[in-house]
Amino acid sequence: MLKLHFKFIAYLIVAAFSLLPGSSLMAGTLEDVRARDKLICGVSEGLTGFSEQTEGQGWSGFDVDYCRAVAAAVLGDADKVSYVPLSATARFEALKDKKIDILARNTSWTLKRDVAMKFTFVGTSYYDGQGFMTRRSYGISSALQLSRASICVLEGTTSELNAARYFESRSLSVQFLKFKERGAMVKAYNVEKCDALSADRSGLASDRVGLSQPDEHVLLPEVISKEPLGPVVRQEDLQWSDLTRWVLFLLINAEEWKWTQDAALEGRIPDSLSLSEDVTAALGLRSDWPINVIGAVGHYGEIFERNIGRDSPLELTRGVNALWSGGGILFAPPMR
């Protein structure tokens, strides 16, 4: 009994020291990333414009550039990233099991994922909504015409639930073909195993580009959900969630300030950027982290346009993802 008593006291002492600032027992994701000198970022298996791997050129895309921004902030080098392609069903376990440092894959922010699954969404990087894609030759102009159709969806996603609710609420009967991997789902649609494909509209635009005859497929006008997509981290690591959140906010604020990649590379810093030493230290970063980030990837608008906007094969318009000052809903808290 005495032996057990001493063990309990020892446990309390260890627990107390683990809570002290600077304790090695308190080491979190930031320390892990710096120790290996590499950020491990979870991305989609291959989604044109968001995260795709090209032979000899590595990874590129909207989500990939966010990973690069975090690496630039933490390690001073945007190239120090290892990318882990993850399916919809595997993404959360990979984050929970610490196989990745951050999940930058297109993932919708929901109450269950934020609270019950104990993850933290650091912010919304892309405001999306779910829709439908079908063949132009079918002559369908509305999702309401899909009664008795077969629809391909990704299993274990909000898309699966949203589509089921949409048709049930309208007393329309459809058949769902469920897939664990996006590539298999798109392939099935392409060979006409299903009549329509349902997913986030940005994802559908990406899928269409990869089809053999993109112009033969059309996105229907209905938007049946709100899908705030954003990076995800583990809930218990407060410093890491703060750091990754403010990297995203910097990208958005930089566009508002018109602080471009070229300006950052020339060493020009906007007057609006005023970070005290204690704030930078609280994030665990060096004072030059903002210029490293913008110099590596540019501001939010530059990232958007080159990957999924007018300068890309997707040719997506900004829409609600425009800055609040430009007719959209995108804004970030001030940085001073």
C-alpha positions as CSV (number, residue, x, y, z in Angstrom):
1,M,0.0,0.0,0.0
2,L,2.9,2.4,0.9
3,K,4.5,1.5,-2.5
4,L,1.3,2.5,-4.3
5,H,1.1,5.7,-2.3
6,F,4.6,6.8,-3.4
7,K,3.8,5.9,-7.0
8,F,0.8,8.2,-6.9
9,I,2.9,11.1,-5.5
10,A,5.5,10.5,-8.2
11,Y,2.7,10.7,-10.8
12,L,1.4,14.0,-9.5
13,I,4.9,15.5,-9.5
14,V,5.5,14.4,-13.2
15,A,2.1,15.8,-14.2
16,A,2.8,19.1,-12.5
17,F,6.1,19.5,-14.2
18,S,4.6,18.7,-17.6
19,L,2.4,21.8,-17.3
20,L,5.3,24.1,-16.7
21,P,6.2,26.4,-19.7
22,G,9.3,25.3,-21.5
23,S,9.2,21.8,-20.0
24,S,10.4,19.1,-22.4
25,L,7.4,17.0,-21.4
26,M,5.2,19.8,-22.9
27,A,6.7,19.5,-26.3
28,G,4.1,19.8,-29.0
29,T,3.8,19.8,-32.8
30,L,6.0,22.9,-33.3
31,E,8.9,21.2,-31.5
32,D,8.3,18.0,-33.5
33,V,8.4,19.9,-36.8
34,R,11.6,21.7,-35.9
35,A,13.3,18.6,-34.6
36,R,12.7,16.7,-37.9
37,D,13.2,19.9,-39.9
38,K,10.2,19.0,-41.9
39,L,6.4,19.7,-41.9
40,I,4.2,16.7,-42.6
41,C,1.0,17.9,-44.3
42,G,-2.0,15.8,-45.2
43,V,-3.6,16.6,-48.6
44,S,-6.1,15.0,-50.9
45,E,-5.1,12.1,-53.1
46,G,-5.1,14.3,-56.1
47,L,-7.5,17.2,-56.8
48,T,-6.6,19.5,-59.7
49,G,-5.9,23.0,-58.5
50,F,-6.0,22.1,-54.8
51,S,-3.4,19.4,-54.3
52,E,-1.8,17.4,-57.1
53,Q,1.5,15.7,-57.8
54,T,3.1,16.0,-61.2
55,E,6.0,13.9,-62.3
56,G,9.3,15.7,-61.7
57,Q,7.6,18.8,-60.3
58,G,6.4,17.7,-56.9
59,W,3.1,18.9,-55.3
60,S,1.2,22.0,-56.2
61,G,-2.2,23.6,-55.5
62,F,-4.2,25.9,-53.3
63,D,-4.0,23.6,-50.3
64,V,-0.3,22.8,-51.0
65,D,0.5,26.5,-50.9
66,Y,-1.0,26.7,-47.4
67,C,1.3,23.9,-46.3
68,R,4.2,25.8,-47.9
69,A,3.2,28.9,-46.0
70,V,3.3,27.1,-42.6
71,A,6.7,25.6,-43.4
72,A,8.0,29.1,-44.4
73,A,6.8,30.5,-41.1
74,V,8.1,27.7,-38.9
75,L,11.3,26.6,-40.7
76,G,12.1,29.6,-42.9
77,D,11.8,27.3,-46.0
78,A,8.6,26.6,-47.9
79,D,10.1,23.5,-49.5
80,K,10.6,21.6,-46.2
81,V,7.2,19.8,-46.5
82,S,6.4,16.1,-46.9
83,Y,2.9,15.6,-48.4
84,V,0.7,12.6,-47.4
85,P,-2.2,12.0,-49.8
86,L,-5.2,10.9,-47.7
87,S,-8.7,9.6,-48.6
88,A,-11.8,11.0,-47.0
89,T,-12.0,7.9,-44.7
90,A,-8.4,8.0,-43.7
91,R,-7.8,11.7,-43.1
92,F,-8.9,12.0,-39.5
93,E,-7.2,8.9,-38.2
94,A,-4.0,10.1,-39.7
95,L,-4.3,13.4,-37.9
96,K,-5.3,11.8,-34.6
97,D,-2.5,9.2,-34.7
98,K,0.0,12.1,-35.4
99,K,1.0,10.7,-38.8
100,I,0.6,14.3,-40.0
101,D,1.1,17.7,-38.4
102,I,-1.8,19.4,-40.1
103,L,-4.6,18.3,-42.4
104,A,-4.8,20.8,-45.3
105,R,-7.1,18.5,-47.4
106,N,-10.5,19.9,-48.5
107,T,-12.4,19.3,-45.2
108,S,-15.7,20.8,-44.1
109,W,-15.8,22.5,-40.7
110,T,-18.7,20.9,-38.7
111,L,-19.7,20.7,-35.0
112,K,-19.0,17.0,-34.7
113,R,-15.5,17.2,-36.1
114,D,-14.7,20.3,-34.1
115,V,-16.1,19.1,-30.7
116,A,-16.9,15.4,-30.6
117,M,-13.8,14.3,-32.7
118,K,-11.7,16.8,-30.8
119,F,-10.1,18.6,-33.7
120,T,-9.5,22.3,-34.2
121,F,-10.3,24.0,-37.5
122,V,-7.9,26.9,-37.7
123,G,-10.1,28.9,-40.1
124,T,-12.0,28.8,-43.4
125,S,-9.6,29.0,-46.3
126,Y,-12.3,28.3,-49.0
127,Y,-16.1,28.9,-48.7
128,D,-17.8,26.2,-50.8
129,G,-21.1,24.5,-51.3
130,Q,-22.2,21.1,-52.5
131,G,-23.5,20.6,-56.0
132,F,-24.0,18.1,-58.8
133,M,-22.3,17.3,-62.1
134,T,-23.9,15.4,-65.0
135,R,-23.5,14.8,-68.7
136,R,-24.5,17.6,-71.0
137,S,-26.1,15.1,-73.4
138,Y,-28.7,14.1,-70.8
139,G,-30.3,17.5,-71.2
140,I,-30.7,18.0,-67.4
141,S,-30.8,21.6,-66.2
142,S,-31.7,21.0,-62.5
143,A,-31.0,18.5,-59.7
144,L,-34.7,18.1,-59.4
145,Q,-34.6,16.2,-62.6
146,L,-32.4,13.5,-61.1
147,S,-35.3,11.4,-59.8
148,R,-34.5,7.7,-60.2
149,A,-30.9,8.6,-61.2
150,S,-27.8,6.9,-59.8
151,I,-25.4,9.3,-58.0
152,C,-21.8,8.8,-57.1
153,V,-20.7,10.1,-53.7
154,L,-17.7,9.7,-51.4
155,E,-18.5,7.5,-48.3
156,G,-18.1,9.1,-44.9
157,T,-18.3,12.7,-46.0
158,T,-20.8,15.5,-45.5
159,S,-21.5,15.2,-49.2
160,E,-23.1,11.7,-48.7
161,L,-25.4,13.0,-45.9
162,N,-26.3,16.3,-47.7
163,A,-27.3,14.5,-50.9
164,A,-29.4,12.0,-49.1
165,R,-31.3,14.7,-47.1
166,Y,-31.7,16.8,-50.2
167,F,-33.6,14.1,-52.2
168,E,-35.5,12.8,-49.2
169,S,-36.8,16.2,-48.3
170,R,-38.2,16.5,-51.9
171,S,-39.6,13.0,-52.0
172,L,-37.3,12.1,-54.9
173,S,-36.0,8.5,-55.1
174,V,-32.3,8.1,-56.2
175,Q,-29.7,5.4,-55.9
176,F,-26.3,6.2,-54.3
177,L,-23.1,4.5,-55.3
178,K,-20.6,5.0,-52.5
179,F,-16.8,5.1,-52.9
180,K,-13.9,5.3,-50.4
181,E,-11.5,7.0,-52.8
182,R,-12.2,10.0,-55.0
183,G,-10.2,8.6,-58.0
184,A,-12.4,5.5,-58.0
185,M,-15.6,7.6,-57.8
186,V,-14.6,9.9,-60.7
187,K,-13.6,6.9,-62.8
188,A,-17.0,5.2,-62.2
189,Y,-18.7,8.4,-63.3
190,N,-16.6,8.7,-66.3
191,V,-17.5,5.2,-67.6
192,E,-21.2,6.0,-66.9
193,K,-21.7,3.7,-63.9
194,C,-23.6,6.6,-62.4
195,D,-25.7,9.4,-63.9
196,A,-24.4,12.2,-61.7
197,L,-21.6,13.1,-59.3
198,S,-22.2,15.0,-56.1
199,A,-19.4,16.8,-54.1
200,D,-18.2,20.3,-53.3
201,R,-18.6,22.5,-56.4
202,S,-14.9,23.4,-56.4
203,G,-14.1,19.7,-56.3
204,L,-16.5,19.0,-59.2
205,A,-14.8,21.7,-61.2
206,S,-11.5,20.0,-60.5
207,D,-12.9,16.6,-61.4
208,R,-14.3,17.9,-64.7
209,V,-10.9,19.2,-65.9
210,G,-9.5,15.7,-65.5
211,L,-12.2,14.0,-67.6
212,S,-11.5,13.0,-71.2
213,Q,-14.0,15.5,-72.6
214,P,-14.6,18.2,-69.9
215,D,-17.0,20.3,-72.1
216,E,-19.4,17.3,-72.2
217,H,-20.1,17.7,-68.5
218,V,-22.1,20.4,-66.7
219,L,-22.4,21.6,-63.1
220,L,-26.1,22.0,-62.2
221,P,-27.1,25.3,-60.6
222,E,-28.3,24.0,-57.2
223,V,-26.0,24.6,-54.2
224,I,-27.4,22.3,-51.5
225,S,-25.1,23.0,-48.6
226,K,-22.6,25.4,-47.0
227,E,-19.1,23.9,-46.9
228,P,-16.5,26.0,-45.0
229,L,-13.3,24.2,-45.9
230,G,-10.2,24.8,-43.9
231,P,-7.0,23.3,-42.3
232,V,-7.4,21.1,-39.3
233,V,-5.1,20.4,-36.3
234,R,-5.3,18.4,-33.1
235,Q,-7.3,20.1,-30.4
236,E,-4.9,19.7,-27.5
237,D,-2.0,21.7,-29.0
238,L,-3.0,25.3,-28.5
239,Q,0.2,26.9,-29.6
240,W,0.2,25.0,-32.9
241,S,-3.5,25.9,-33.6
242,D,-2.7,29.6,-32.9
243,L,0.4,29.5,-35.2
244,T,-1.4,27.8,-38.1
245,R,-4.5,30.0,-37.7
246,W,-2.4,33.2,-37.9
247,V,-0.5,32.0,-40.9
248,L,-3.9,31.7,-42.7
249,F,-5.0,35.1,-41.4
250,L,-1.7,36.7,-42.6
251,L,-2.4,35.4,-46.1
252,I,-5.8,37.0,-46.1
253,N,-4.7,40.3,-44.5
254,A,-1.8,40.5,-46.9
255,E,-4.2,40.7,-49.8
256,E,-6.2,43.4,-48.1
257,W,-2.9,45.3,-47.6
258,K,-1.9,44.6,-51.2
259,W,1.3,43.1,-49.9
260,T,2.4,41.0,-52.9
261,Q,5.0,38.3,-53.2
262,D,7.2,40.6,-55.2
263,A,7.0,43.3,-52.6
264,A,7.9,40.8,-49.9
265,L,10.9,39.5,-51.9
266,E,12.1,43.0,-52.3
267,G,12.0,43.4,-48.5
268,R,9.1,45.9,-48.5
269,I,6.8,45.5,-45.4
270,P,3.3,47.2,-45.1
271,D,2.7,49.7,-42.4
272,S,-0.4,47.7,-41.3
273,L,1.9,44.8,-40.2
274,S,2.9,45.6,-36.6
275,L,3.9,42.6,-34.5
276,S,5.4,43.1,-31.1
277,E,8.2,40.8,-29.9
278,D,6.0,39.2,-27.2
279,V,3.3,38.3,-29.7
280,T,5.8,36.7,-32.1
281,A,7.5,34.9,-29.2
282,A,4.1,33.5,-28.0
283,L,3.6,32.0,-31.5
284,G,7.0,30.4,-31.2
285,L,8.2,32.1,-34.4
286,R,11.0,34.5,-35.4
287,S,10.3,38.1,-36.2
288,D,10.8,37.6,-40.0
289,W,8.1,34.9,-40.3
290,P,5.5,37.2,-42.2
291,I,8.0,38.2,-44.9
292,N,9.1,34.5,-45.2
293,V,5.5,33.4,-45.8
294,I,4.5,36.1,-48.3
295,G,7.8,35.9,-50.1
296,A,7.3,32.1,-50.5
297,V,3.7,31.9,-51.6
298,G,2.2,35.4,-52.0
299,H,-1.1,36.6,-50.5
300,Y,-4.4,34.8,-50.6
301,G,-5.5,36.4,-53.9
302,E,-2.3,35.4,-55.6
303,I,-2.6,31.8,-54.3
304,F,-6.2,31.6,-55.4
305,E,-5.7,33.0,-59.0
306,R,-2.7,30.9,-60.0
307,N,-4.1,27.6,-58.6
308,I,-7.9,27.7,-59.1
309,G,-8.8,31.2,-60.4
310,R,-8.6,32.9,-63.8
311,D,-5.0,31.9,-64.4
312,S,-5.7,28.2,-63.9
313,P,-7.5,25.5,-65.8
314,L,-10.4,25.6,-63.3
315,E,-11.1,29.3,-64.0
316,L,-13.1,29.6,-60.8
317,T,-14.4,33.1,-59.9
318,R,-13.8,34.5,-56.4
319,G,-17.5,34.8,-55.6
320,V,-18.0,34.7,-51.8
321,N,-14.2,34.1,-51.5
322,A,-13.5,37.6,-52.5
323,L,-12.4,40.0,-49.7
324,W,-15.1,41.6,-47.6
325,S,-14.1,44.9,-49.2
326,G,-14.6,43.4,-52.7
327,G,-18.1,42.0,-52.4
328,G,-17.2,38.7,-50.7
329,I,-17.2,37.4,-47.1
330,L,-13.5,36.7,-46.7
331,F,-11.8,38.6,-43.9
332,A,-9.3,38.0,-41.1
333,P,-8.9,39.6,-37.7
334,P,-6.5,42.5,-37.6
335,M,-2.8,41.8,-36.8
336,R,-2.2,44.7,-34.4
